[in-house]
């Protein structure tokens, strides 16, 4: 038994070493770094100074507010659209199911940078979207130059990319819901809308929670869209926590402060995940 145990750990050792080197060590190192300040390449321990600095940092609070606005609007919108699409594409009478499923999922495999650049081109003052709006008598919209529309542009871009991803998750879960339940509901006189709210949503409750948690984590780490579309502007109106971490770490080389902000994001993710578990009634 002892030799078999050693033999098993021998096979596990490479994976464990890689996990320790690229996951455990960076997590611990960044936590220690959040209590330090680097000056001339020399790091000094400053206690909770980086964390107390957050309370007086207007840009941090702006980034936090922007992130939560995008989170509150985009995540529910995306989950609802994904649920509706999954329910429609699961219908037995629908033709070309494979084509539609692949079409809606394709944005999820598109490069983050590529699709952000594509949206930035389409949303320019003289871009294709404003040209189409001009044809129906709507003046050019400052999609990337005004605070409100800049946030809207990011929400639209994220929804376009991630709705299909969540749709596939819901669609896979719907395959496990017996058709007999829907047939019995139809016999009892329940319409499609009633079936959706009384059968589909309760059956997908654990999967909806899973998708909500993944979307929460992704939104609080939001970086690519603001960086490629607006650079956090105009006037920091689209500055996200992820982008602010990047700026402090790789633009101002204040890695201690950037690490402190990163651990604030970790705490926020834990709190929001706990709230989602409580709201859904799962322990």
N, C-alpha and C positions, 0 to 999 in steps of 0.2 A: 504493500500500500504506500509506503514511504517513497519507494522508487517511482511508482506511478504518479504520485503527487508532484515530485520533482520534475518528472518528464512533462507533466501538464503545464507547470509554471514556466518551463523552458520555452514552450511554444507561445505562452502568453507574454513573456518578457519583452519582446520587441514592441508589441502594441502598448504595453504598460509604460515602457520607457518613452515612447513617442508622445503618449498622452501626458505624462509627467513633464516632458520637456516643452511641449507646445500648448498645454492647457493649464496644468496646475502651477507651474513655475511663473508664467506670465500673470496669472490671477494674483498670486501671492506677491510677486514683484511690484505690480501696479498698485496693490493695496498699500504696500510699504512706501511706494513713491508718492502716494497721495498725502503723506505726512511729511514730505520733504520739499525743499526748494533748492533748485540748482542754480549756482552762480559761478560762471567761469569754469564749468565742468565739475565743480565740487558740490556735492549734495549735502545739505545740512538739515537736521531734524527740526521741524517748526511746529510739531504737534497738530492741533486742529485749525491752524491758521488758514489753510486752504479752504476748509469747510466753512469757517466763519466769514471768509471773504465772499462766499456765495451770496450771503444775505445783503451785501452792499453792492452787488454787481447788477446793474440795470440790464445789461445785455443778456446775462444769464436768465433773469426773470422774463425778459422778452422772448428768449428762445424757448423757455419752459411754457409760456403762454401760447406761443405759436404752435408748438408741438401738441399741446393738449387740444387746441382748436381743431387742428387737422385730425387728431385721433378721434375726437368726439363726433366729427362729421363723417370722415372717410371710412372708418371701420364699420359702423352700422350700415352705411350705404352699401359698402362692398359685400357684407355678409348677406344683406337682404337680396341684392341683385344675384348673388351666387346661388342662394336658395331658390329663387324664382327660376333661374336658368336651369338648374339641376332638375327641378321638378318638371319643367317643360321638356327637357331632353330625355327624361326618363319615361315619357308617355309612349305607350305601346303603339299608337297609330302614327307616330312621327316617322317620316321617311328620311333617309340620309343621316341617320344619327351619328355615324362615325365622322362624317364631314363636319357637322356642326360642332361636335365635341372637340375635334382637333382645331377647328377655327377659333373657338373661344379660348382654348388652352395655349395657342401659339404665343400670345404676348408674354406668357410666364417664362418662356425659354429664350426670349429676346434679351440681348445684352442690356444691362442697366444703362450703361453709357450711351449705347446706340439709340435706345428708345428715348432717352432724355434729350439727346441732340435732335432727334426727329421732331419731338414735341416743341423744342425751342425754335426750330425753323418754321413749323406750322403756326406758332403763336406769335411770330413777329408782327410788327405794325402792318407790314405789307405781305404777311404770310397768307397761306391758302384759306385759313379759317376766316380772317377778316375780309378777304376777297369774296368769299361765299356770303358772309353777312352783308357785305355791301350790295350784293345783287338783290337782296330782299329789303333794302332800304335801311339797314341798321349800320350806324356809323362805326368806324374802327374802334375796337376795344383794346385798351392797354393791358393785354393779358399779362405781360411780364414787367410792366412799368408802373402799375398802381398796386397798393397794398392788398386791396380786396381781391382783385382779379389774379394777382400773383398767387395768393393762397388757393384760389379756385383752380388755377392751372395745375398746381401741384396735386390737389385732390383728384382732379380729373385724370391726370397722368397715372397716379397710383391706382385709381379704380380701374382704369383700362388694363393695366398690367396684371393686377393680382386677382381680379374677379374670376377669371377663368381657372386660376390655380385652386381657389377655394371651391369653385363649382365642381371640379373633378373630385375633390375630397367628399363633398356632399353626394355627388352622383354615385360614388363607390359605396357609400353608406346606404343609399336608397335601394341598392340591389339586394340588400339583406332584409328589406321590409316586405313581408309576404303580400302578394297581390290579393289574397283572400280577404285581408282586412279591408282593403279598398272596395272590394266587391260587396262585402257585407254592409259597409257604410252606404254604398249606392242603393242597395236593396232597402235600407232603412230610410232612404230619402235624402241623404246628405249630398250636397252638391260639391263641386270641385274645390271651391273656396273653403267650405267647412271641413272637407277632408284634409286640405293643406294645413289648416290651423289645429285640427283635432287629432290628426294621425301623423302627418309628415313631420311637423316641427317637434312634437313630443318624442317621436322615434329617433330623431336626429339630435336630440338634446346634448348627449356627450360629445358628438362630433362638432356641433356648433360651439360648444365650450372650447374644444381643442383648437378650432379655427380662430376663435376669438383671442385665445392666448397667443397663438402664433402671430396674429395681426397686431396685437398690442405690443409684443416684443419688437416686431419689425417697424412699427410706426415710431416708437420711442427711440429707435436707432436710426431714424430717417436721416439720410445723408445725400445719396446720389441725386435725387430729384432737385433739392434746393441748390446743391453745388453746381449741377449742370444747367439748370434752367435759369436761376436768378442770382446765384452766388450769395444767397441770404438776403438780398434786397427786394424791393427798394426800402431803404431806411430800416434794415433789419426786420422787415415785416414777414420774411419767410426764413429767418434764422432758426434753425432747429438745434436741438441739443447735440445731435451727432455732428453737425457742421461746426458748432461752437467748440466741441471737443477737438475736432481736427484743427481748427484755427489756432487754438491755444497750444496744441502739441507741436504742430508742424509748420506753423507760420510764426508764432511768437516763441516757440521752444520752451514753453512753460509746462513741462510734462507733469509736474506735481499737481498743478491746478487742473490740468486736463484729466488726470487720473481721479481727482476728487469729484469732478463733474460726472465721470463715467460711473463711479460708485453711487452717486445720487440716482442715476438712471437705473442701476441695478435695484436699488431700494424701491423706486417707483414701479418697476416691473413686478416686483414681489407683492407690493400693496395692491396693484390693480388686478393681478392674478388671484389674490386672496378674495378680493371683492367679487370677481367673476364667479368664483366657486361658491361664495355665499349666496349670490343673487340666483344662481341656477339651482341651489339646494344640494349641491354635491359637497361631501365632506372630504 
